[in-house]
Amino acid sequence: MKTISIQRILPFVLTLLISSVSFSQDQPSPSLKGKNVVYVYGGWQGHKPTESVDYMVPKLIAEGANVKVFDTLSVYSDEILMAETDLIIQVWTMGKITNQQFKGLEKAIMNGTGFSGWHGGMGDAFRDNLKYQFMVGGQFVSHPGGNIDHSIKILDKTDPITKGLNDFDLKKTEQYYMLIDPNIKVLAISEFDRESYQKPGKPENKVTGSTMPVVWKKNYGKGRIFFSSIGHKLSDFDVPEVMSMQMRGFRWAAEGKYMEEESTITPVYKK
C-alpha cells in the first residue's frame, strides 16, 4: 500500500486551514435580497411622502426586498411584525409619535432592526421626542438660504457606503443645518461657504464658515442607523452619488441581525 509522509502533506493542510479561517472571517456584502422591509410614510406633505412610495419602493423590490408599506405610525406597536423586520425606512416629517409607538420602534431597533431615511422624513420627525433625536443622531433646526446650490464633500472615502464616490454638487435644494451628536460616524459633509444666507427682510443667524455633517451612520443597541439629510426633493436622488449612498445605507442598516457590530463611535473632540 502506498503511503504519504506527513512532511509532504503538511503544507497542503496548513494552506486549507488558513484559507478556511480567512473565508470564515470574511462577511458577505450587505444586501436587501430576502430582507423584510417596512416602509412608513406620512406627516407633513411638503416632502412628498406619498410620492416617495412610488419612487423608492420599486427600487427596494428590484433588489429582492420583501416590502410592506404603511401610512400609519401604529405599525410600530405591532410586536410580531417589528420582530420580523430587518429594516424600517421612515418618511414622516414632523408630527407626533405616541409613547407606545416609540417604545415599539425603539425595541425593534435595539433588537437589531435597522432604521433609515432621508432629510425631514427622518431628521425632522417628532420634534418633541428627545430620545428619538438621540436615536437618530441629529435633528433639523434650519435650512439657511432656502433652496440653494451647494456642494457635498465625501469625508470618509474608505467606508463601503461612500467608497468610490467623489464630491458632488446639488442644485436648488435645502442645505440642512442640524444639531448633531458629535460621536456619530460622519461620511459626508457640506460647508456653508456663501457670503450671506439671509432672506430678504429677515435677520440672519450667521452660519457662513460652518461645516455640517450630511450623511452618517451609528449603532443603537443591536440596530444600525443610517441617515442622509439630502432629499428635500425627490429629484435630488437623480444625482447618482445621492442614490448610491442611500441604497448602500439601506443595505448596511438591514444587516444588524446578521453581521457583527461595526464600530461607529468617532468622537469629534477627543484629543
KOLVEX-686418 format. One line per 10 residues: number of its first residue (from 0); for each residue x, z, y of C-alpha. Coordinates in nm, 4 decimals, decimal comma, padded with zeros to 6 digits. Last residue first. Example, Ala and Ser with C-alpha at 12.3 -4.5 7.8 and 13.67 -1.06 7.14 Angstrom:
BEGIN
1) 01,3670/00,7140/-00,1060 ~ 01,2300/00,7800/-00,4500
% end
This chain:
BEGIN
270) -00,7619/02,1725/06,4605 ~ -01,1295/02,1548/06,3585 ~ -01,3484/02,0322/06,6433 ~ -01,5044/01,7297/06,4772 ~ -01,5669/01,8910/06,1393 ~ -01,5896/01,6302/05,8617 ~ -01,8285/01,7544/05,5919 ~ -01,9213/01,4587/05,3728 ~ -01,7614/01,5488/05,0379 ~ -01,9338/01,3461/04,7681
260) -02,1386/01,5168/04,5015 ~ -02,1021/01,3542/04,1612 ~ -02,3377/01,0710/04,0831 ~ -02,6796/01,0586/03,9172 ~ -02,9246/01,2814/04,0997 ~ -02,7910/01,2022/04,4474 ~ -02,7745/00,8285/04,3745 ~ -03,0610/00,7117/04,5991 ~ -02,8686/00,8053/04,9147 ~ -02,5907/00,5570/04,8355
250) -02,8296/00,2710/04,7658 ~ -03,0282/00,3341/05,0827 ~ -02,7079/00,3530/05,2844 ~ -02,5881/00,0232/05,1403 ~ -02,9210/-00,1286/05,2444 ~ -02,8924/00,0095/05,5973 ~ -02,5256/-00,0787/05,6408 ~ -02,5800/-00,4372/05,5276 ~ -02,8899/-00,4776/05,7427 ~ -02,7078/-00,3708/06,0567
240) -02,3990/-00,5781/05,9761 ~ -02,6075/-00,8915/05,9299 ~ -02,7770/-00,8679/06,2729 ~ -03,1334/-00,9697/06,1884 ~ -03,1929/-00,5980/06,1382 ~ -03,2215/-00,5554/06,5145 ~ -03,5254/-00,7862/06,4868 ~ -03,7158/-00,4870/06,3514 ~ -03,6951/-00,3413/06,7000 ~ -03,5788/00,0126/06,7740
230) -03,3625/-00,0315/06,4664 ~ -03,0205/00,1249/06,5122 ~ -03,0060/00,5064/06,4892 ~ -02,8779/00,4839/06,1321 ~ -02,9294/00,7725/05,8905 ~ -02,8262/00,8556/05,5341 ~ -02,8965/01,1935/05,3708 ~ -02,7945/01,2691/05,0131 ~ -02,9666/01,5398/04,8126 ~ -02,8028/01,8069/04,5975
220) -02,8468/02,0652/04,8727 ~ -02,8373/01,8626/05,1923 ~ -02,5444/01,6248/05,1959 ~ -02,4371/01,4054/05,4860 ~ -02,4300/01,0489/05,6101 ~ -02,3823/00,8851/05,9457 ~ -02,4563/00,5853/06,1663 ~ -02,4787/00,5891/06,5463 ~ -02,2462/00,8685/06,6574 ~ -02,2245/00,8753/07,0402
210) -01,9318/00,8344/07,2791 ~ -01,9774/00,9269/07,6449 ~ -01,7876/00,7613/07,9305 ~ -02,1020/00,6913/08,1323 ~ -02,3626/00,9559/08,0465 ~ -02,4633/01,0828/08,3906 ~ -02,8210/01,2088/08,3947 ~ -02,9666/00,9603/08,6365 ~ -03,2483/01,0135/08,8841 ~ -03,5330/00,7616/08,8590
200) -03,6408/00,5116/09,1228 ~ -03,4943/00,2126/08,9442 ~ -03,3527/00,3089/08,6018 ~ -03,0084/00,4643/08,5968 ~ -02,7642/00,3764/08,3201 ~ -02,4686/00,3222/08,5512 ~ -02,1143/00,1882/08,5307 ~ -02,1737/00,0817/08,1713 ~ -01,9471/00,2191/07,8987 ~ -02,1758/00,4415/07,6931
190) -01,9825/00,4018/07,3709 ~ -02,1392/00,3443/07,0305 ~ -02,0298/00,4909/06,6983 ~ -02,0154/00,4088/06,3270 ~ -01,9467/00,5952/06,0014 ~ -01,9824/00,9584/06,1075 ~ -01,9575/01,2155/05,8275 ~ -02,1617/01,5096/05,9566 ~ -01,9904/01,8253/06,0852 ~ -02,0580/01,7973/06,4600
180) -02,4371/01,8119/06,4016 ~ -02,5621/01,5776/06,6708 ~ -02,7971/01,5859/06,9702 ~ -02,8740/01,2224/07,0339 ~ -02,8370/00,9393/07,2835 ~ -02,9740/00,6212/07,1274 ~ -02,8805/00,2785/07,2618 ~ -03,2125/00,1002/07,2699 ~ -03,2329/-00,2762/07,2330 ~ -03,1557/-00,5771/07,4474
170) -02,8849/-00,7366/07,2333 ~ -02,6653/-00,5573/06,9796 ~ -02,2953/-00,6336/06,9385 ~ -02,0641/-00,5994/06,6404 ~ -01,7581/-00,4173/06,5070 ~ -01,6473/-00,5491/06,1682 ~ -01,7761/-00,4725/05,8198 ~ -01,5511/-00,4848/05,5138 ~ -01,6155/-00,1230/05,4178 ~ -01,9080/00,0265/05,6087
160) -02,1205/00,1787/05,3321 ~ -01,8292/00,1938/05,0873 ~ -01,6354/00,4223/05,3278 ~ -01,2891/00,2908/05,4128 ~ -01,3718/00,1347/05,7506 ~ -01,4744/00,4635/05,9111 ~ -01,5403/00,4255/06,2843 ~ -01,7180/00,0906/06,2858 ~ -01,7844/00,0205/06,6530 ~ -02,1270/-00,0799/06,7784
150) -02,1591/-00,2649/07,1090 ~ -02,4276/-00,2636/07,3755 ~ -02,6865/-00,4902/07,5360 ~ -02,9720/-00,2960/07,6913 ~ -03,3312/-00,1929/07,6247 ~ -03,3754/00,1350/07,8106 ~ -03,0889/00,2342/08,0388 ~ -03,0360/00,5726/07,8808 ~ -03,2105/00,6129/07,5420 ~ -03,2789/00,9862/07,5270
140) -03,3082/01,3028/07,3128 ~ -03,3020/01,1818/06,9533 ~ -03,2179/01,4423/06,6884 ~ -02,9231/01,4877/06,4539 ~ -02,8068/01,5950/06,1094 ~ -03,1224/01,5042/05,9184 ~ -03,1526/01,8470/05,7542 ~ -03,0791/02,0298/06,0789 ~ -03,3474/01,8239/06,2527 ~ -03,5967/01,9138/05,9788
130) -03,4995/02,2797/06,0173 ~ -03,5725/02,2587/06,3893 ~ -03,9304/02,1409/06,3405 ~ -04,0937/02,0958/06,6833 ~ -03,9713/01,7392/06,7311 ~ -04,1294/01,6238/06,4038 ~ -03,9700/01,2781/06,3932 ~ -03,7210/01,1276/06,6345 ~ -03,4238/01,0641/06,4040 ~ -03,6255/00,9491/06,1014
120) -03,8644/00,6822/06,2216 ~ -03,7013/00,7092/06,5629 ~ -03,3987/00,5003/06,4608 ~ -03,3502/00,4477/06,0888 ~ -03,4357/00,5906/05,7512 ~ -03,3009/00,7843/05,4566 ~ -03,3629/01,0799/05,2283 ~ -03,2199/01,1015/04,8763 ~ -03,3807/01,3154/04,6068 ~ -03,1304/01,5575/04,4567
110) -03,3044/01,8925/04,4099 ~ -03,2488/01,9987/04,7715 ~ -03,4081/01,6702/04,8773 ~ -03,7233/01,7342/04,6744 ~ -03,7451/02,0934/04,7954 ~ -03,7078/01,9840/05,1590 ~ -03,9899/01,7319/05,1347 ~ -04,2237/01,9776/04,9645 ~ -04,1347/02,2512/05,2147 ~ -04,1970/02,0054/05,4967
100) -04,5427/01,9169/05,3686 ~ -04,6409/02,2807/05,3184 ~ -04,5155/02,3789/05,6621 ~ -04,7128/02,0951/05,8183 ~ -04,5413/01,7926/05,9703 ~ -04,6136/01,6868/06,3236 ~ -04,5949/01,3528/06,5016 ~ -04,2811/01,1930/06,6449 ~ -04,1797/00,8653/06,4769 ~ -04,2513/00,8116/06,1067
90) -04,0516/00,5515/05,9116 ~ -03,9316/00,7591/05,6159 ~ -03,7492/00,6256/05,3123 ~ -03,7544/00,8751/05,0262 ~ -03,5155/00,8064/04,7387 ~ -03,4887/00,9110/04,3744 ~ -03,8494/01,0246/04,3270 ~ -03,9757/01,1802/04,0040 ~ -03,9709/01,5370/04,1383 ~ -04,1494/01,4201/04,4543
80) -04,4279/01,2635/04,2496 ~ -04,4873/01,5804/04,0473 ~ -04,4651/01,8106/04,3495 ~ -04,7149/01,6158/04,5616 ~ -04,6786/01,8015/04,8928 ~ -04,4537/01,5327/05,0400 ~ -04,7330/01,2810/04,9764 ~ -04,9323/01,4656/05,2427 ~ -04,7200/01,2893/05,5024 ~ -04,9596/00,9932/05,4999
70) -04,9225/00,6155/05,5173 ~ -04,7827/00,5857/05,1654 ~ -04,5911/00,3111/04,9818 ~ -04,4641/00,3367/04,6234 ~ -04,1556/00,1341/04,5370 ~ -03,9927/00,0847/04,1970 ~ -03,6559/-00,0593/04,3000 ~ -03,5185/-00,3765/04,1414 ~ -03,3166/-00,5117/04,4321 ~ -03,5955/-00,7563/04,5202
60) -03,8314/-00,4575/04,5336 ~ -03,6232/-00,2997/04,8084 ~ -03,6121/-00,6228/05,0077 ~ -03,9887/-00,6656/04,9654 ~ -04,0343/-00,3118/05,1095 ~ -03,8422/-00,3799/05,4309 ~ -04,0353/-00,6342/05,6375 ~ -04,3892/-00,5944/05,5068 ~ -04,3587/-00,2160/05,5337 ~ -04,1833/-00,2323/05,8696
50) -04,4918/-00,3918/06,0255 ~ -04,6818/-00,0681/05,9694 ~ -04,4017/00,1423/06,1193 ~ -04,3750/-00,0773/06,4305 ~ -04,1502/00,1466/06,6410 ~ -04,4135/00,1715/06,9146 ~ -04,6717/00,2822/06,6573 ~ -04,6134/00,6552/06,6912 ~ -04,6703/00,8202/06,3528 ~ -04,6850/00,6222/06,0307
40) -04,4724/00,5235/05,7326 ~ -04,3610/00,6789/05,4032 ~ -04,1752/00,4684/05,1442 ~ -04,1247/00,6491/04,8123 ~ -03,8537/00,4924/04,5965 ~ -03,8116/00,5337/04,2213 ~ -03,4806/00,3753/04,1188 ~ -03,4750/00,1107/03,8454 ~ -03,2294/-00,1049/04,0353 ~ -03,1548/00,0583/04,3688
30) -02,7813/00,0562/04,3030 ~ -02,4732/00,2585/04,3859 ~ -02,1607/00,1230/04,2119 ~ -02,0828/00,2896/03,8835 ~ -01,8520/00,5923/03,8810 ~ -01,4998/00,5539/03,7484 ~ -01,3823/00,8786/03,5895 ~ -01,4973/00,7749/03,2424 ~ -01,3040/00,4491/03,2735 ~ -00,9817/00,6259/03,3643
20) -01,0163/00,8672/03,0710 ~ -01,0846/00,5866/02,8238 ~ -00,7995/00,3748/02,9561 ~ -00,5596/00,6678/02,9197 ~ -00,6753/00,7348/02,5644 ~ -00,6517/00,3683/02,4655 ~ -00,2999/00,3382/02,6087 ~ -00,1939/00,6552/02,4304 ~ -00,3187/00,5172/02,1004 ~ -00,1262/00,1912/02,1483
10) 00,1949/00,3743/02,2425 ~ 00,1585/00,5964/01,9302 ~ 00,1021/00,3087/01,6863 ~ 00,4656/00,2181/01,6130 ~ 00,6053/00,5714/01,6226 ~ 00,3290/00,6908/01,3913 ~ 00,4636/00,4574/01,1219 ~ 00,2347/00,2039/00,9591 ~ 00,1930/00,1949/00,5822 ~ 00,1297/-00,0945/00,3401
0) 00,0000/00,0000/00,0000
% end
